[in-house]
Amino acid sequence: MLIKINPKLPMRNKDLTKKFYLENLNFNELADYGNYLIIEKDDIEIHFFEFKELNPKDNYGQVYIRTDNIENLYNELISKKVNIHQNGHLESKPWGQREFSLLDLDNNLLTFGQSI
């Protein structure tokens, strides 16, 4: 039986990745294994592996994160001046979701969504 998924994304600099997620997105550090970082918030975990040679322009890492209060989350990030992706501002999608997206420092795309 499958019970959970924990995405693994590349990171070039663990300290900068940790700072971005903890300070901007209110995640907590769960574990730090040197070249492997695990963060958590509510019921989700995101794992990061070190990839110092990563060219962010070549990175297509993506995660879809479901939420139950998209408006509040979006407004919180806007108030913190977190950059929302230029094509990813909060809007209703034809597939029945309210969504917005942002890029982290390594060009990993985080899309947040809530069922309409």
N, C-alpha and C positions, 0 to 999 in steps of 0.2 A: 504494500500500500504506500503510495506517495503521500507525504504529509506537508512538505514545505519546499520552497526553492530559495536559494541564497545566491544571487548573482555574483560573479567574480569579474572585476574590472581592472584594467591596467592603471598603474600610477607611476609617474616619473619620480616624484619626491614625496615620501611618506609624510614628512612634517607639514608640507603645504596642503596635502590632501586631507590630513587629519584636521588641520586648522579650518579649511573650507567647510567641511561637513559638520564639525562640532560647533563652530561659531556662526555659520550662516544658516545651516539647516537643522540645528539643534539635535544632532545625533550624539550618541555617547560612545566612547571607546569601549569595546568589549574585550579585545585582545590585540596585542602588538608583538609579533614574532620577528622583528627585525625587518625582513623584506616582505612581510605579509601582515596586513592590517584588517581587523574586523571591527565594524561599527554597527550600532543598532539604534533603532528608534521605534517605540511601540512594539509591534509584533514583527518587524522586519530586520534583517541583517543584510549588509552589503560587505563583501570580501574584496580586498584589493591585493594584487600581487605587484611586486616591483618590476618595472620595465623601463629602465633608465634611458634606453635608446628609442623609446616611443616617439614617433613624430605625430603630434596631435592631429595634424591634417589628414593622417592616414588611419586614425582611430574611429571605428564605427561602433564602439561599445554603447549599448543602449539598455535601459531598464524602464519598465512600466510599473509604477507604484500606485496602487489603489488607495484612496482615502475616503473618509466619510464626512469631511468638512472642507471641500476644495476652496470655497470662497475665503474662509478664514486663513487657510494655509497660504493661498496666493497673496492675500493682503498683508500677511505677516512678512513674507519674503520681500514684497514691494517696499514695506516700511523699513526693512533692513538694507534696502538698496541692492538686493541680490539681482544680478542681471538675468532677466527672463529672455529666452531665445527670441530673436527678432521675428521668427515665424511661429512662435509658440505662446502667445499671450492667451489668457483664459478665454475659452469660447466653447460653445456647444457644438459637438461633432455629429455628423449624420448617423454614426453607429451608436448613438444613445449615451454618449459620455460628455461630461464637462472636463476639459483638459487644459493643461499648460505645460510648457517644457523649459528646461534650462540646461546649460552645458557646465560641467565642472572644469577644473583647470587643465585636465587632460583630454578634453573634448568628448567625455562620456556624456551621452544624452540621457537626462532624467525626465521622464514624462509622468506627470501626476494626473490621475483621472478619478472621476466619480460618476457612477451611473445616474442618469437623469430620471 
